[in-house]
Amino acid sequence: NAFDQAWEALLEEDDGEALNVTTGEGSAATITCRLGYRAAVVLSEKDANDAKDDTAINDCQEREGKFHGDTRVNVLFAGKAADVDNEDNSSSQPAVVLVHNLSQEYVLHSLRTSPLFEKYKDTATNEDKRVSLISLAHNPETQIAAYLMNNHHQESKTQLLQNARVYMKEALKAAFIGYEIAVTEGLIDGYGVDSNGLSLQPNHDMHLSWRDILECSVDAYLEVHGSENSNERTSSLKTIRLPGNVLETRGLEVANEICSFFGTCGNYGEGNNSSEEGLPTFTEDQSDPLVQQRQKLRKMRCILPSSVEVYVTRPLTAYPHGGTGWDQSSPGLSESGGGISAPPAFLNGDNGSSTESDGKKIDAKHPVRILDYQVESGPIGQPGELSWTNLHYKEYGPRPSAYQPILNAVLSHFDADAILEASLERELTVEERETLDGCKLIRDMVHDLDASLDTMKSFAAYEEYLVNVAVPLIYGSFEELDEESAGMLQLFFRVHGMAVRMVVSRWTREMLMGGWTSIDPVDEQKISTTIELDKDQEEKMVKIRQILGFGELKGGYNIPDSTTLQEFALKNLLDENAVKGVVVGCSRPEHVLEAVRAADTSNSV
């Protein structure tokens, strides 16, 4: 499988670090998997009974309602009715939905039947094991949304949200009970939580408190092991994962709160006494649920582990308002009855009235990517080296060196001068008029793309625009393109895409620097680059961050021109004492190398 292949490649290329794991001299490699969501088929009661023993319905797509606590959160496939002429209904296809479940029953079923855990469970009790297995409850706050959707007409709004949070905590406690049992059975080494809600503000409906996680872990431990064993063992809670990056800094604040509670900032695993919780005071309101929770955690501190490792997810992707689409409350839940509207579309050119995005819009679907990209530094079509957008900008300016020549060539190719000259002498044929109209549309589109280049904010939104708007426009303008015209358009979109990457990465860098700009030394004898503050730019970036819900960035970051955004962002996170590590999605080998370089520069694992 993929893990074994990666492991073997590591052993072949590693300089000796990996040998510590295989020889038992270092820590075991850790495999984590998230548990909560699954695709499920929707079956009638009769079909469900008939399918009870049907092995054709595999484990990842079992029927909805098979487990207690199945909660539908989305429809993946609406289903297909049987053909009218087909009497045995063999052509029908059931609907497929996305369900969320954290019940004890579902957790244990998933772990006991998982091929992954079956493969590695034997290492769980082996002293020289090479693999440690951790299962994470995924997005427990989904249970809050499910409760709100199913009960919003039954209770007052204030009580509704309180009950939804209680419902979520009961679900999370049930999952932790299943995990504690799984640890005793040797299926896993520990458990944790991976939640987007941890990084939301406390007044957000979908917020998940890290103290709720600790409390549920304590309750689950007592349910499984009883209080009489609290001196012999502790809860198997190991890991908390939450979103965080150099723009969404709320997650880092939460990581520091957790670190402070365990007293392990900068010194993981030693389990110092709690410094965050402190001692109760006479001014505390004893009826306040939060005060009661803190007192409970103080009392049950011996049941909790000495430390919990905090990992940061999506370190290079920043979602406006945490990706929820609004800044505080769910629509319709505010006491005023007006609800909270979605945040305004940012620089989309039409006040948000259009459903299309042309690359200028940042929203929950098109987040900010904290990346520099690789672009071709030489003439298009000739062998040339790739360079990072930050270095290309510094050496060649804000556009790829081949951009302007190719833009001019494309506009010239589609100017249709020959047809225009012919129209002065004779009436054009239908085909010639259609070609003339098509050339005008192409030229207008190219002009618009060039004119709006400096307002681009999202490369993903730009790609979506090409697929949904630009490509259909081209195919709708011409029945068939000749080879030369098709080649010219391909060349333009290739170099224009590189130009968009340069603009987007530069805008992201400016937002992170918050008004600070690099100034190259005038004296050639001076090597170091200085930075100065542009107050107008600072005010502009502050406004942008507020619109996108990223909050205040005190002073901005000093990002050297020679450092890519991803390298800076990863190093910044790895230097945080409260962060054990970052979880990076690597779809290409070079992504792995970039992550390793960032880890090396920060002396992190």
Secondary structure, DSSP 4 states (H G I P E B T S, - for coil): -HHHHHHHHHHHH-SSTTHHHHTTSSPPEEEEEEESEEEEE---HHHHHHTTT-TTS-GGGPPTTSSTT-EEEEEEE--BPPPTT-TT-TT-B--EEEEE---HHHHHHHHHH-HHHHHHGGGTT-TT-SEEEEEEEE-TTHHHHHHHHHHTTTS-HHHHHHHHHHHHHHHHHHHHHHHHHHHHTTS-SEEEEE-SGGGS-TTSTT---HHHHHHHHHHHHHHHH-GGGTTT----EEEEEEE--SS-THHHHHHHHHHHHHT-TTSTTS-PPPSSS----TTS-TT-HHHHHHHHHHHTTTTS-S--EEEEE-TTEE-GGGGTSSSSS-TT-STTSS--PPPPP-S-SSTT--S---S---SSSS-EE----EEE-S-TTS---EEEHHHHHHHH-SS-TTHHHHHHHHHHHTS-HHHHHHHTTSPPPHHHHHHHHHHHHHHHHHHHHHHTGGG---HHHHHHHIIIIIHHHHHHH-S---HHHHHHHHHHHHHHHHHHHHHHHHHHHHHHHTTEEEE--SSTT--PPEEEE-HHHHHHHHHHHHHTT----SS-----TTS-HHHHHHHHHHT-TT--EE----SSHHHHHHHHHHHHHTT--
